[in-house]
Amino acid sequence: MNKQNLVLSGDTESWDREVLASSVPVFVDFWAEWCGPCRWVAPIVEQLAAEFDGKVKFVKINVDDNPELAARYTVMAIPTLIIFKDGRLHTQFVGAASKEHYSKLLNNVIQGGG
């Protein structure tokens, strides 16, 4: 599987199936093409998707194409990154951060931390 298949492009139609019903934690990247920090985060998300393959699902939501999902989770600034576990919002982080920061959050979720 190549890297691009590891990060899904989500939309309202696939949200319940891909995110809320997922058997593994889901890292959701709310982004837009015009957002500079979003472009900086994108390769980090792809690297994380390769490293956490099989343990975490990665989904990108374009806020311009899916404003209803952005509104549902009160996404007021992008990038907003949300980790879902067992169909519930577990962790929400606004703004770009390092790969190490995201890895730490993901490892915490996988290990059952709060």
MODELLER restraints for C-alpha pairs under 7 A, 6 or more apart:
rsr = mdl.restraints
at = mdl.atoms
rsr.add(forms.Gaussian(group=physical.xy_distance, feature=features.Distance(at['CA:3:A'], at['CA:46:A']), mean=6.51, stdev=0.5))
rsr.add(forms.Gaussian(group=physical.xy_distance, feature=features.Distance(at['CA:3:A'], at['CA:50:A']), mean=6.44, stdev=0.5))
rsr.add(forms.Gaussian(group=physical.xy_distance, feature=features.Distance(at['CA:6:A'], at['CA:49:A']), mean=5.76, stdev=0.5))
rsr.add(forms.Gaussian(group=physical.xy_distance, feature=features.Distance(at['CA:6:A'], at['CA:50:A']), mean=6.74, stdev=0.5))
rsr.add(forms.Gaussian(group=physical.xy_distance, feature=features.Distance(at['CA:6:A'], at['CA:58:A']), mean=6.84, stdev=0.5))
rsr.add(forms.Gaussian(group=physical.xy_distance, feature=features.Distance(at['CA:7:A'], at['CA:46:A']), mean=6.63, stdev=0.5))
rsr.add(forms.Gaussian(group=physical.xy_distance, feature=features.Distance(at['CA:7:A'], at['CA:49:A']), mean=6.47, stdev=0.5))
rsr.add(forms.Gaussian(group=physical.xy_distance, feature=features.Distance(at['CA:7:A'], at['CA:58:A']), mean=4.96, stdev=0.5))
rsr.add(forms.Gaussian(group=physical.xy_distance, feature=features.Distance(at['CA:7:A'], at['CA:59:A']), mean=5.56, stdev=0.5))
rsr.add(forms.Gaussian(group=physical.xy_distance, feature=features.Distance(at['CA:7:A'], at['CA:60:A']), mean=6.96, stdev=0.5))
rsr.add(forms.Gaussian(group=physical.xy_distance, feature=features.Distance(at['CA:8:A'], at['CA:58:A']), mean=6.21, stdev=0.5))
rsr.add(forms.Gaussian(group=physical.xy_distance, feature=features.Distance(at['CA:8:A'], at['CA:59:A']), mean=4.66, stdev=0.5))
rsr.add(forms.Gaussian(group=physical.xy_distance, feature=features.Distance(at['CA:8:A'], at['CA:60:A']), mean=6.17, stdev=0.5))
rsr.add(forms.Gaussian(group=physical.xy_distance, feature=features.Distance(at['CA:9:A'], at['CA:59:A']), mean=5.66, stdev=0.5))
rsr.add(forms.Gaussian(group=physical.xy_distance, feature=features.Distance(at['CA:9:A'], at['CA:60:A']), mean=4.94, stdev=0.5))
rsr.add(forms.Gaussian(group=physical.xy_distance, feature=features.Distance(at['CA:9:A'], at['CA:61:A']), mean=6.24, stdev=0.5))
rsr.add(forms.Gaussian(group=physical.xy_distance, feature=features.Distance(at['CA:10:A'], at['CA:59:A']), mean=5.86, stdev=0.5))
rsr.add(forms.Gaussian(group=physical.xy_distance, feature=features.Distance(at['CA:10:A'], at['CA:60:A']), mean=5.83, stdev=0.5))
rsr.add(forms.Gaussian(group=physical.xy_distance, feature=features.Distance(at['CA:10:A'], at['CA:61:A']), mean=5.34, stdev=0.5))
rsr.add(forms.Gaussian(group=physical.xy_distance, feature=features.Distance(at['CA:11:A'], at['CA:61:A']), mean=6.40, stdev=0.5))
rsr.add(forms.Gaussian(group=physical.xy_distance, feature=features.Distance(at['CA:11:A'], at['CA:66:A']), mean=6.23, stdev=0.5))
rsr.add(forms.Gaussian(group=physical.xy_distance, feature=features.Distance(at['CA:12:A'], at['CA:66:A']), mean=6.63, stdev=0.5))
rsr.add(forms.Gaussian(group=physical.xy_distance, feature=features.Distance(at['CA:12:A'], at['CA:69:A']), mean=6.52, stdev=0.5))
rsr.add(forms.Gaussian(group=physical.xy_distance, feature=features.Distance(at['CA:19:A'], at['CA:26:A']), mean=6.07, stdev=0.5))
rsr.add(forms.Gaussian(group=physical.xy_distance, feature=features.Distance(at['CA:19:A'], at['CA:87:A']), mean=6.73, stdev=0.5))
rsr.add(forms.Gaussian(group=physical.xy_distance, feature=features.Distance(at['CA:20:A'], at['CA:86:A']), mean=6.97, stdev=0.5))
rsr.add(forms.Gaussian(group=physical.xy_distance, feature=features.Distance(at['CA:20:A'], at['CA:87:A']), mean=3.91, stdev=0.5))
rsr.add(forms.Gaussian(group=physical.xy_distance, feature=features.Distance(at['CA:20:A'], at['CA:88:A']), mean=6.95, stdev=0.5))
rsr.add(forms.Gaussian(group=physical.xy_distance, feature=features.Distance(at['CA:21:A'], at['CA:87:A']), mean=5.89, stdev=0.5))
rsr.add(forms.Gaussian(group=physical.xy_distance, feature=features.Distance(at['CA:22:A'], at['CA:87:A']), mean=6.98, stdev=0.5))
rsr.add(forms.Gaussian(group=physical.xy_distance, feature=features.Distance(at['CA:23:A'], at['CA:86:A']), mean=6.91, stdev=0.5))
rsr.add(forms.Gaussian(group=physical.xy_distance, feature=features.Distance(at['CA:24:A'], at['CA:55:A']), mean=6.18, stdev=0.5))
rsr.add(forms.Gaussian(group=physical.xy_distance, feature=features.Distance(at['CA:24:A'], at['CA:56:A']), mean=5.58, stdev=0.5))
rsr.add(forms.Gaussian(group=physical.xy_distance, feature=features.Distance(at['CA:24:A'], at['CA:57:A']), mean=6.66, stdev=0.5))
rsr.add(forms.Gaussian(group=physical.xy_distance, feature=features.Distance(at['CA:24:A'], at['CA:85:A']), mean=6.88, stdev=0.5))
rsr.add(forms.Gaussian(group=physical.xy_distance, feature=features.Distance(at['CA:25:A'], at['CA:56:A']), mean=5.04, stdev=0.5))
rsr.add(forms.Gaussian(group=physical.xy_distance, feature=features.Distance(at['CA:25:A'], at['CA:57:A']), mean=6.30, stdev=0.5))
rsr.add(forms.Gaussian(group=physical.xy_distance, feature=features.Distance(at['CA:25:A'], at['CA:83:A']), mean=6.76, stdev=0.5))
rsr.add(forms.Gaussian(group=physical.xy_distance, feature=features.Distance(at['CA:25:A'], at['CA:84:A']), mean=5.55, stdev=0.5))
rsr.add(forms.Gaussian(group=physical.xy_distance, feature=features.Distance(at['CA:25:A'], at['CA:85:A']), mean=4.53, stdev=0.5))
rsr.add(forms.Gaussian(group=physical.xy_distance, feature=features.Distance(at['CA:25:A'], at['CA:86:A']), mean=6.97, stdev=0.5))
rsr.add(forms.Gaussian(group=physical.xy_distance, feature=features.Distance(at['CA:26:A'], at['CA:56:A']), mean=5.57, stdev=0.5))
rsr.add(forms.Gaussian(group=physical.xy_distance, feature=features.Distance(at['CA:26:A'], at['CA:57:A']), mean=4.61, stdev=0.5))
rsr.add(forms.Gaussian(group=physical.xy_distance, feature=features.Distance(at['CA:26:A'], at['CA:58:A']), mean=5.72, stdev=0.5))
rsr.add(forms.Gaussian(group=physical.xy_distance, feature=features.Distance(at['CA:26:A'], at['CA:83:A']), mean=5.50, stdev=0.5))
rsr.add(forms.Gaussian(group=physical.xy_distance, feature=features.Distance(at['CA:26:A'], at['CA:84:A']), mean=5.05, stdev=0.5))
rsr.add(forms.Gaussian(group=physical.xy_distance, feature=features.Distance(at['CA:26:A'], at['CA:85:A']), mean=6.53, stdev=0.5))
rsr.add(forms.Gaussian(group=physical.xy_distance, feature=features.Distance(at['CA:27:A'], at['CA:56:A']), mean=6.93, stdev=0.5))
rsr.add(forms.Gaussian(group=physical.xy_distance, feature=features.Distance(at['CA:27:A'], at['CA:57:A']), mean=6.15, stdev=0.5))
rsr.add(forms.Gaussian(group=physical.xy_distance, feature=features.Distance(at['CA:27:A'], at['CA:58:A']), mean=4.85, stdev=0.5))
rsr.add(forms.Gaussian(group=physical.xy_distance, feature=features.Distance(at['CA:27:A'], at['CA:59:A']), mean=6.27, stdev=0.5))
rsr.add(forms.Gaussian(group=physical.xy_distance, feature=features.Distance(at['CA:27:A'], at['CA:81:A']), mean=6.94, stdev=0.5))
rsr.add(forms.Gaussian(group=physical.xy_distance, feature=features.Distance(at['CA:27:A'], at['CA:82:A']), mean=5.86, stdev=0.5))
rsr.add(forms.Gaussian(group=physical.xy_distance, feature=features.Distance(at['CA:27:A'], at['CA:83:A']), mean=4.50, stdev=0.5))
rsr.add(forms.Gaussian(group=physical.xy_distance, feature=features.Distance(at['CA:27:A'], at['CA:84:A']), mean=6.53, stdev=0.5))
rsr.add(forms.Gaussian(group=physical.xy_distance, feature=features.Distance(at['CA:28:A'], at['CA:58:A']), mean=5.97, stdev=0.5))
rsr.add(forms.Gaussian(group=physical.xy_distance, feature=features.Distance(at['CA:28:A'], at['CA:59:A']), mean=4.81, stdev=0.5))
rsr.add(forms.Gaussian(group=physical.xy_distance, feature=features.Distance(at['CA:28:A'], at['CA:60:A']), mean=5.70, stdev=0.5))
rsr.add(forms.Gaussian(group=physical.xy_distance, feature=features.Distance(at['CA:28:A'], at['CA:81:A']), mean=5.55, stdev=0.5))
rsr.add(forms.Gaussian(group=physical.xy_distance, feature=features.Distance(at['CA:28:A'], at['CA:82:A']), mean=5.13, stdev=0.5))
rsr.add(forms.Gaussian(group=physical.xy_distance, feature=features.Distance(at['CA:28:A'], at['CA:83:A']), mean=6.13, stdev=0.5))
rsr.add(forms.Gaussian(group=physical.xy_distance, feature=features.Distance(at['CA:29:A'], at['CA:59:A']), mean=6.26, stdev=0.5))
rsr.add(forms.Gaussian(group=physical.xy_distance, feature=features.Distance(at['CA:29:A'], at['CA:60:A']), mean=4.67, stdev=0.5))
rsr.add(forms.Gaussian(group=physical.xy_distance, feature=features.Distance(at['CA:29:A'], at['CA:61:A']), mean=6.01, stdev=0.5))
rsr.add(forms.Gaussian(group=physical.xy_distance, feature=features.Distance(at['CA:29:A'], at['CA:79:A']), mean=6.75, stdev=0.5))
rsr.add(forms.Gaussian(group=physical.xy_distance, feature=features.Distance(at['CA:29:A'], at['CA:80:A']), mean=6.14, stdev=0.5))
rsr.add(forms.Gaussian(group=physical.xy_distance, feature=features.Distance(at['CA:29:A'], at['CA:81:A']), mean=4.69, stdev=0.5))
rsr.add(forms.Gaussian(group=physical.xy_distance, feature=features.Distance(at['CA:29:A'], at['CA:82:A']), mean=6.73, stdev=0.5))
rsr.add(forms.Gaussian(group=physical.xy_distance, feature=features.Distance(at['CA:30:A'], at['CA:60:A']), mean=6.02, stdev=0.5))
rsr.add(forms.Gaussian(group=physical.xy_distance, feature=features.Distance(at['CA:30:A'], at['CA:61:A']), mean=4.77, stdev=0.5))
rsr.add(forms.Gaussian(group=physical.xy_distance, feature=features.Distance(at['CA:30:A'], at['CA:62:A']), mean=5.96, stdev=0.5))
rsr.add(forms.Gaussian(group=physical.xy_distance, feature=features.Distance(at['CA:30:A'], at['CA:63:A']), mean=6.15, stdev=0.5))
rsr.add(forms.Gaussian(group=physical.xy_distance, feature=features.Distance(at['CA:30:A'], at['CA:78:A']), mean=6.42, stdev=0.5))
rsr.add(forms.Gaussian(group=physical.xy_distance, feature=features.Distance(at['CA:30:A'], at['CA:79:A']), mean=5.63, stdev=0.5))
rsr.add(forms.Gaussian(group=physical.xy_distance, feature=features.Distance(at['CA:30:A'], at['CA:80:A']), mean=5.18, stdev=0.5))
rsr.add(forms.Gaussian(group=physical.xy_distance, feature=features.Distance(at['CA:30:A'], at['CA:81:A']), mean=6.12, stdev=0.5))
rsr.add(forms.Gaussian(group=physical.xy_distance, feature=features.Distance(at['CA:31:A'], at['CA:38:A']), mean=5.70, stdev=0.5))
rsr.add(forms.Gaussian(group=physical.xy_distance, feature=features.Distance(at['CA:31:A'], at['CA:61:A']), mean=6.17, stdev=0.5))
rsr.add(forms.Gaussian(group=physical.xy_distance, feature=features.Distance(at['CA:31:A'], at['CA:62:A']), mean=5.07, stdev=0.5))
rsr.add(forms.Gaussian(group=physical.xy_distance, feature=features.Distance(at['CA:31:A'], at['CA:63:A']), mean=5.87, stdev=0.5))
rsr.add(forms.Gaussian(group=physical.xy_distance, feature=features.Distance(at['CA:31:A'], at['CA:78:A']), mean=5.70, stdev=0.5))
rsr.add(forms.Gaussian(group=physical.xy_distance, feature=features.Distance(at['CA:31:A'], at['CA:79:A']), mean=5.15, stdev=0.5))
rsr.add(forms.Gaussian(group=physical.xy_distance, feature=features.Distance(at['CA:32:A'], at['CA:38:A']), mean=6.82, stdev=0.5))
rsr.add(forms.Gaussian(group=physical.xy_distance, feature=features.Distance(at['CA:32:A'], at['CA:62:A']), mean=5.19, stdev=0.5))
rsr.add(forms.Gaussian(group=physical.xy_distance, feature=features.Distance(at['CA:32:A'], at['CA:63:A']), mean=5.89, stdev=0.5))
rsr.add(forms.Gaussian(group=physical.xy_distance, feature=features.Distance(at['CA:32:A'], at['CA:64:A']), mean=6.40, stdev=0.5))
rsr.add(forms.Gaussian(group=physical.xy_distance, feature=features.Distance(at['CA:37:A'], at['CA:79:A']), mean=6.73, stdev=0.5))
rsr.add(forms.Gaussian(group=physical.xy_distance, feature=features.Distance(at['CA:37:A'], at['CA:96:A']), mean=5.97, stdev=0.5))
rsr.add(forms.Gaussian(group=physical.xy_distance, feature=features.Distance(at['CA:38:A'], at['CA:78:A']), mean=6.92, stdev=0.5))
rsr.add(forms.Gaussian(group=physical.xy_distance, feature=features.Distance(at['CA:38:A'], at['CA:79:A']), mean=5.33, stdev=0.5))
rsr.add(forms.Gaussian(group=physical.xy_distance, feature=features.Distance(at['CA:41:A'], at['CA:96:A']), mean=6.16, stdev=0.5))
rsr.add(forms.Gaussian(group=physical.xy_distance, feature=features.Distance(at['CA:44:A'], at['CA:99:A']), mean=5.86, stdev=0.5))
rsr.add(forms.Gaussian(group=physical.xy_distance, feature=features.Distance(at['CA:49:A'], at['CA:58:A']), mean=6.19, stdev=0.5))
rsr.add(forms.Gaussian(group=physical.xy_distance, feature=features.Distance(at['CA:63:A'], at['CA:70:A']), mean=5.91, stdev=0.5))
rsr.add(forms.Gaussian(group=physical.xy_distance, feature=features.Distance(at['CA:77:A'], at['CA:94:A']), mean=6.86, stdev=0.5))
rsr.add(forms.Gaussian(group=physical.xy_distance, feature=features.Distance(at['CA:78:A'], at['CA:94:A']), mean=6.60, stdev=0.5))
rsr.add(forms.Gaussian(group=physical.xy_distance, feature=features.Distance(at['CA:78:A'], at['CA:95:A']), mean=6.30, stdev=0.5))
rsr.add(forms.Gaussian(group=physical.xy_distance, feature=features.Distance(at['CA:79:A'], at['CA:94:A']), mean=6.02, stdev=0.5))
rsr.add(forms.Gaussian(group=physical.xy_distance, feature=features.Distance(at['CA:79:A'], at['CA:95:A']), mean=5.21, stdev=0.5))
rsr.add(forms.Gaussian(group=physical.xy_distance, feature=features.Distance(at['CA:79:A'], at['CA:96:A']), mean=6.49, stdev=0.5))
rsr.add(forms.Gaussian(group=physical.xy_distance, feature=features.Distance(at['CA:80:A'], at['CA:93:A']), mean=5.77, stdev=0.5))
rsr.add(forms.Gaussian(group=physical.xy_distance, feature=features.Distance(at['CA:80:A'], at['CA:94:A']), mean=4.38, stdev=0.5))
rsr.add(forms.Gaussian(group=physical.xy_distance, feature=features.Distance(at['CA:80:A'], at['CA:95:A']), mean=6.10, stdev=0.5))
rsr.add(forms.Gaussian(group=physical.xy_distance, feature=features.Distance(at['CA:81:A'], at['CA:92:A']), mean=5.81, stdev=0.5))
rsr.add(forms.Gaussian(group=physical.xy_distance, feature=features.Distance(at['CA:81:A'], at['CA:93:A']), mean=5.17, stdev=0.5))
rsr.add(forms.Gaussian(group=physical.xy_distance, feature=features.Distance(at['CA:81:A'], at['CA:94:A']), mean=6.25, stdev=0.5))
rsr.add(forms.Gaussian(group=physical.xy_distance, feature=features.Distance(at['CA:82:A'], at['CA:89:A']), mean=6.92, stdev=0.5))
rsr.add(forms.Gaussian(group=physical.xy_distance, feature=features.Distance(at['CA:82:A'], at['CA:91:A']), mean=5.64, stdev=0.5))
rsr.add(forms.Gaussian(group=physical.xy_distance, feature=features.Distance(at['CA:82:A'], at['CA:92:A']), mean=4.36, stdev=0.5))
rsr.add(forms.Gaussian(group=physical.xy_distance, feature=features.Distance(at['CA:82:A'], at['CA:93:A']), mean=6.29, stdev=0.5))
rsr.add(forms.Gaussian(group=physical.xy_distance, feature=features.Distance(at['CA:83:A'], at['CA:89:A']), mean=6.21, stdev=0.5))
rsr.add(forms.Gaussian(group=physical.xy_distance, feature=features.Distance(at['CA:83:A'], at['CA:90:A']), mean=5.54, stdev=0.5))
rsr.add(forms.Gaussian(group=physical.xy_distance, feature=features.Distance(at['CA:83:A'], at['CA:91:A']), mean=5.10, stdev=0.5))
rsr.add(forms.Gaussian(group=physical.xy_distance, feature=features.Distance(at['CA:83:A'], at['CA:92:A']), mean=6.42, stdev=0.5))
rsr.add(forms.Gaussian(group=physical.xy_distance, feature=features.Distance(at['CA:84:A'], at['CA:90:A']), mean=5.14, stdev=0.5))
